[in-house]
Amino acid sequence: MLQAKFFGHANFLLDDGRYKVLIDPFFTGNPVCPAKAGEVTADFILVTHGHGDHLGDAVAIAKRTGALIIAPNEVAVYCGQKGANAHGMHIGGKRDFPFGRVRLTPAFHGSDITEGDKLVPGGMPCGFLINMGGKTVYHAGDTSLYRDMELVNMCYLRGTQLDLALLPIGDNFVMGPDDAIFAVKWLHPKTVIPMHYNTWPVIEQDPVAFKKAVNETADVDCRILAPGDTFNLE
C-alpha cells in the first residue's frame, strides 16, 4: 500500500513500505509544518523547482540520509555543488529508479534560487508523474492552469486513470481554486488533494469550498489533509 503524508504547503512523503520519497521538502521556515527536517528520513527527494519553499531542506536531508535528489537539471547541478547526491532531468523525460518511474511534466512558474542577495538561475520548474507501489501520483508543482494538463491524462497515462493528483489552489503565485477545478476535470484522477494554500495570508483559501466544488462538478474524490495527515492509496 502506498501512503502519502502531507507536511503542509507542497511538501509530501510517499512511502510504499520499502522506499520513502520526499517531494518539495520545505520544513525549516514552514509555519504550518508539524515536523522538523532533522526528524525526517528519505531514500529519494523530488524537487519541482528552486524556490526556497520547495527546494527547502533538500540538500541538508540528502547529505544526512544519503538520499538522491531528483530535480530539473539546473536545480540538480546546484544541489550537487552543495555536496548532495543529485540526478538531473528535463521536461518530458522519464527514468526508472528503484522505487518506480518518474516523468517530468511542464509547470508554468519561476525557479530561481535565492542565495544571500543573489538569484541563482534554476532553469525550468516542473511537476512530477510518479509510478510507485503500483499507483500513479501527479504532483503538479507550482503552476498555472494550462491546457496541456489534459495531455498528462491523454498521452502520459495512455488510458490508465490517475490514482492521485496533488494540485495547488493558493492563487497569486499558482492557480486558484476555480482554475484547479478545470485541472481536476482534465486529469480526472481517482482522488485529488489540494496543496499550496494557507501557508501565508497571501495564499489563503477555503479547501472545504474547493472540495464541495470538486464533488459537484467533477465527480472526483477530494481529500483535505491537515499538515501531518496521511492518505492511504488502496
Secondary structure, DSSP 8 states (H G I E B T S, - for coil): -EEEEE-STT-EEEE-SS-EEEES---TT-TT--S-GGG---SEEE---SSHHHHTTHHHHHHHH--EEEEEHHHHHHHHHTT--EEEE-TT-EEEETTEEEEEEE--S---EEETTEEE-----EEEEEEETTEEEEE--S----TTHHHIIIIISTT---SEEEEE---TTS--HHHHHHHHHHH--SEEEEES-SSSGGG---HHHHHHHHHHHT--EE----TT-EEEE-
